[in-house]
Amino acid sequence: MLFRLARPALFALAPETAHRMTIAALKLSPARTPPAPGPLATEVAGLRFPNPLGMAAGFDKDGEVPDAVLGLGFGFVEIGSITPLPQPGNPRPRLFRLTEDRAVINRMGFNNGGAAEAEARLRRRAGRPGLVGVNIGANKDSADRIADYALLTRRFAPLASYLTVNISSPNTPGLRALQDEGALVALLDAVLDARPTDGPPVFLKVAPDLEPADVDAIARIALDKRLGALIVSNTTISRPPLASPHAAETGGLSGAPLRDLAQQRLRDFRAATGGAIPLIGVGGIGSAEDAWARIRAGASLVQLYSALVYEGPGLARQIVRGLERLMRRDGFATLAEAVGSE
């Protein structure tokens, strides 16, 4: 209710200003413990998740408020994307609310304070409860992007619950080319070689804008490299019919219009992998019903971000309660039983 009252004032601000105010408010919020394992607790890649709902990368780019986000009821949080060196990202404006479509377009360009700042913050929170993944990327002007990922793997492996290799942002020129088969093998070999033997699992985040042959190749490589999970998917450069005046802005589209494409791409990866690797469903999830559909389609975990813009900070607990109800309704004793059951 408080968010509904405050939303008109927030929406009167530029989206990026409102976002920074949200991060500042979370820094000042009372400390809350992460959620305890409940009926939805599940294991993925050797990690025990208290519930399957995570905050996607992009919200807390610099790892400023992971514990506050966990305190909102999320089962895990993914910070980043983090690059080796600080970079300002693309020129503003670069973030747009598509209110009529319950969507967002961004062309942020991996803006972040760099690895040193994020590493220092994670070292300060070492030993605290809660799963915090680190999403890693390459600097825009890097001469060797694969080396960037390897460097970040070495720096963050001791501090992260898991590492996400992000090659799917549309806002760094040429980055998605790392999804090509030869480049992807070289990249993952470098990351896995840089990870200590006792290091965290490695996840790979892919774009929704893939051809069937791409899906098959990525699935084959992920299985061969024994990745911990595939995150399906990032924002889309495609444009379904949209009502907002910002519809023509360039960048990645997220939110409700991405839901059907992301759901289908998850099904494609489920078929291509035969269920042999965990999938994390992202894109257009804004309700318990959306999350449940993604789980039934094959997702072991789900993430969201854009829906918070429209629904506010109470959404996480609302979705977790709804998932518990839906699991009981459909007669599943555990979340794992429901995965891929559609």
Residue pairs with C-beta under 8 A, 6 or more apart in sequence:
2 312
3 311
3 312
3 313
3 314
4 312
7 312
10 18
10 21
11 18
11 97
11 99
13 21
14 93
14 95
15 95
15 96
15 97
15 104
15 309
16 92
16 93
16 94
16 95
19 95
23 60
23 64
23 65
26 64
26 65
26 68
26 69
27 64
27 65
27 68
29 68
29 71
31 67
31 68
31 71
32 68
32 70
32 71
32 72
33 71
33 129
34 50
34 67
34 70
34 71
34 129
34 130
35 50
35 51
35 70
35 73
35 74
35 75
35 320
36 50
37 48
37 50
37 51
38 50
38 51
38 320
38 324
39 324
39 327
39 335
40 50
40 51
40 52
40 75
40 320
40 323
40 324
40 327
40 335
41 48
41 49
41 50
41 51
41 335
42 48
42 49
42 52
42 300
42 301
42 334
42 335
42 336
43 49
43 336
44 228
44 229
44 278
44 280
44 300
44 301
45 162
45 201
45 203
45 228
45 229
45 278
46 201
46 228
47 131
47 161
47 162
47 201
49 75
49 76
49 131
49 301
50 75
51 73
51 74
51 75
51 320
51 323
52 75
52 291
52 295
52 299
52 300
52 301
52 302
52 323
52 335
53 73
53 74
53 75
53 291
53 301
53 302
53 303
53 304
53 316
53 319
53 320
53 323
54 74
54 75
54 76
54 77
54 78
54 133
54 280
54 301
54 302
54 303
54 304
55 69
55 74
55 76
55 77
55 78
55 303
55 304
55 305
55 316
56 78
56 282
56 303
56 304
56 305
57 78
57 79
57 80
57 81
57 133
57 135
57 164
57 166
57 205
57 305
58 80
58 81
58 106
58 108
58 305
59 69
59 305
59 308
60 66
60 69
60 77
60 79
61 79
61 80
61 81
61 82
61 111
61 112
62 79
62 82
62 112
62 113
62 117
62 118
62 121
63 79
63 80
63 82
63 117
63 118
63 121
63 122
63 132
63 134
64 121
66 77
66 79
66 125
66 130
66 132
67 125
67 128
67 130
69 77
70 76
70 77
70 130
70 132
72 313
72 314
72 316
72 317
73 316
73 317
73 320
74 316
75 131
75 301
75 320
76 130
76 131
76 132
76 133
76 161
76 301
77 130
77 131
77 132
77 133
78 132
78 133
78 134
78 135
78 164
78 303
79 118
79 132
79 133
79 134
79 135
80 112
80 118
80 134
80 135
80 136
80 137
80 164
80 166
81 110
81 112
81 135
81 136
81 137
81 166
81 169
82 112
82 114
82 115
82 118
82 134
82 135
82 136
82 137
82 152
82 156
83 110
83 112
83 114
83 115
83 136
83 137
83 138
83 139
83 148
83 152
84 114
84 115
84 138
84 139
84 142
84 148
84 151
84 152
85 114
85 115
85 139
86 112
86 113
86 114
86 117
87 109
87 110
87 111
87 112
87 114
87 139
87 140
88 111
89 108
89 109
89 110
89 111
89 112
90 107
90 108
90 109
90 111
90 171
94 106
94 107
94 108
94 109
94 251
95 104
95 105
95 106
95 107
95 108
96 104
96 105
96 106
96 244
96 246
96 249
96 251
97 103
97 104
97 244
97 246
97 309
98 104
98 105
98 242
98 243
98 244
98 246
98 247
98 253
98 255
98 257
99 244
99 310
100 242
100 243
100 244
101 242
101 243
101 244
101 247
101 255
101 256
101 257
102 255
102 256
102 257
102 286
102 306
102 307
102 310
103 242
103 244
103 253
103 254
103 255
103 256
103 257
103 258
103 306
104 253
104 254
104 255
104 306
104 309
105 246
105 247
105 249
105 250
105 251
105 252
105 253
105 254
106 171
106 235
106 251
106 252
106 254
107 170
107 171
107 249
107 250
107 251
107 252
108 171
108 251
109 140
109 171
109 172
110 137
110 138
110 139
110 140
110 169
110 171
110 172
112 118
115 151
115 152
115 155
115 156
118 134
118 156
119 155
119 156
119 159
122 132
122 134
122 156
122 159
122 160
123 159
125 132
126 159
131 161
131 162
132 160
132 161
133 160
133 161
133 162
133 163
133 164
133 203
134 152
134 156
134 159
134 160
134 162
134 163
134 164
135 163
135 164
135 166
135 205
136 148
136 149
136 152
136 153
136 156
136 163
136 164
136 165
136 166
137 148
137 149
137 166
137 169
137 172
137 175
138 145
138 148
138 149
138 172
138 175
139 145
139 148
140 172
140 173
142 148
145 175
145 178
146 178
146 186
146 187
146 190
147 190
149 165
149 187
149 190
149 191
149 194
150 190
150 191
150 193
150 194
151 194
152 163
153 163
153 191
153 194
153 195
153 199
153 202
154 194
154 195
156 163
157 163
157 194
157 195
157 196
157 199
157 200
158 196
158 199
160 200
161 200
162 200
162 201
162 202
162 203
162 228
162 229
163 191
163 195
163 199
163 200
163 201
163 202
163 203
164 202
164 203
164 204
164 205
164 231
165 187
165 188
165 191
165 202
165 203
165 204
165 205
166 205
166 234
167 175
167 176
167 178
167 179
167 184
167 187
167 204
167 205
167 206
168 175
168 176
168 179
168 205
168 206
168 207
168 233
168 234
169 175
169 176
169 234
169 235
169 252
170 176
170 207
170 209
170 234
170 235
170 236
170 237
170 251
170 252
171 251
171 252
176 207
177 183
178 184
178 187
179 206
179 207
179 210
179 214
179 218
181 217
181 221
184 217
184 218
184 221
185 221
185 225
188 202
188 204
188 221
188 225
188 227
189 225
191 202
192 202
192 225
195 202
200 228
201 227
201 228
201 229
202 227
202 228
203 227
203 228
203 229
203 230
203 231
203 280
204 218
204 222
204 227
204 229
204 230
204 231
205 230
205 231
205 233
205 234
206 218
206 230
206 231
206 232
206 233
206 234
206 265
206 269
207 233
207 234
207 235
207 236
208 232
208 233
208 234
208 235
208 236
208 238
208 258
208 261
208 262
208 265
208 283
209 236
209 237
209 238
210 218
210 265
210 268
212 268
215 265
215 268
215 269
215 272
216 272
218 230
218 269
218 272
219 230
219 269
219 272
219 273
219 277
220 272
222 230
222 273
222 277
223 273
223 276
223 277
227 277
228 278
229 277
229 278
229 279
229 280
229 300
229 301
230 269
230 273
230 277
230 278
230 279
230 280
231 279
231 280
231 282
231 303
232 262
232 265
232 266
232 269
232 279
232 280
232 281
232 282
232 283
232 299
233 261
233 262
233 265
233 266
233 282
233 283
234 252
234 282
234 283
235 251
235 252
235 253
235 254
235 258
235 283
236 252
236 253
236 254
236 258
236 261
236 262
236 283
237 252
237 253
238 253
238 261
239 247
239 253
240 257
240 261
242 257
254 283
254 284
254 305
254 306
255 284
255 286
255 306
255 307
255 309
255 310
256 284
256 286
256 307
257 284
258 283
258 284
259 283
259 284
259 285
259 286
259 290
260 284
261 283
261 284
262 281
262 282
262 283
262 284
262 294
263 281
263 283
263 284
263 293
263 294
263 297
265 283
266 279
266 281
266 294
266 297
266 298
266 299
267 297
267 298
269 279
269 298
270 279
270 297
270 298
270 340
273 279
275 298
275 340
278 300
278 301
279 298
279 299
279 300
280 299
280 300
280 301
280 302
280 303
281 291
281 294
281 295
281 297
281 298
281 299
281 301
281 302
281 303
282 302
282 303
282 304
284 290
284 306
285 291
285 294
285 302
285 303
285 304
285 307
286 304
286 306
286 307
286 310
286 311
286 315
287 307
287 319
287 322
288 318
288 319
288 320
288 321
288 322
288 323
288 325
288 326
289 322
289 326
291 302
291 304
291 319
291 322
291 323
292 322
292 323
292 326
292 327
292 338
293 342
294 302
295 302
295 323
295 335
295 338
295 339
296 338
296 339
296 340
296 341
296 342
297 340
297 342
298 339
298 340
298 342
299 339
300 335
300 336
300 339
304 315
304 319
307 315
308 315
311 318
323 335
327 335
327 338
330 338
332 338
332 341
